[in-house]
Amino acid sequence: MIPDLSAMPTPALAALGIALLLQITLAVISLVVLARTPRERLVFGKKWPWVLIIVLVNFIGAILFFAIGRRPASVADTHIGAPTADGVSQTVQRLYGDDRP
């Protein structure tokens, strides 16, 4: 049964439309981020539980995914301190390769 929306006041319809737009946008963004996130960084280690949570739990599911669904990425280079010439040259080589003329 579809409710009669013509009986609702205009501000309530506008608020409903904005809420619907926010919900769809948040769900799409969270699904895109989920698709790009490696499985090793996910809390459950699988993507399908998060798809179900995001789609079925609406606003709260997408917010839960962003809040607790992903683990922080590991840092590859943990060197602390001033950069050395050797460290800079290694970084440049990693970024651009060894294409010396």
N, C-alpha and C positions, 0 to 999 in steps of 0.2 A: 504494500500500500504506500503510495507516494503522498507525502503531506502537501497541503495547499500552501505554497510559498507566497501567494499573492496577499494572504492575510497578515503576513509578517511586516513589521515596520521597516522602512528603508535602511535605517542605521543597523538594524539586526541583520538584514540581508548582506549589507556591505561587510560587516564583521564576519559573517559566515563565509563569504567569498574570500576574504583575506586569510582566514584560518585555513580554508581548503587549499588555497594557493601555497601558503607556507608549509603545510603538511606534505603536499606533493613535491615541492622543491626540496625540502629536507630529506625526504625519502630517496629522491633521485640522486642527490649529492652523496648521501651516505652509501647508496648502492654503487656509485661510480668509485668512491674511495675504497670500498670493500673489494671491488674488482681489481683495483690497482695495488692493493696491499698484499704482500707475500704471505703465504700460509704460515710461515714460521713466526710471524709477528702477531697472529691472531690468538686470542685467549683460548678458544676451543680447538685450535689447530685445523679447523675446517671452515669453509665459507658457508655451507648450506644452513647451519643453525642461525647464523647472523642474517641471512636472507629472510628466513622465516620470522625472526624477531623484528627486523626492520619493517617488513610488510604487514605483519599481523598485529603488532603492538603500536602502530602509528607513530605519533610524536615521540613517545617514551622509548620505543625501540631504537629509533635513529639516534636519539640523545644518548642512550646506553651504549650504543656502538662507539660513538665518538668519545665517551667518557671512560669506559672500561674495556672496550672490545679489542683494542690494539695495544701491543707492548711497544715500548720505545725502541727505536732503531739502535743497533749497536754502533759504536764509533770505531772505525777501522784504525785510525791513527790516534793513539792516546798520549802522544808526546806533549809534555807540559813544560813550558819555559820559552825562552827566546828561540826563534828559528835559527838553525845553523845553515851554512852554505850547502852542506850535504842534504839536509832536509828539504831545502828549497829546490835543489836540483832534482831530487826524487819526486817531489810533488809536480814539478813542471814536466818531468818525464812521464808520470802517470797520466797527466791531463792531455799532453800533446803528443806523446810517443817519442821515439828516438829517430826523427827524420832530419838528421843533420846533412847538409850538402856535401 
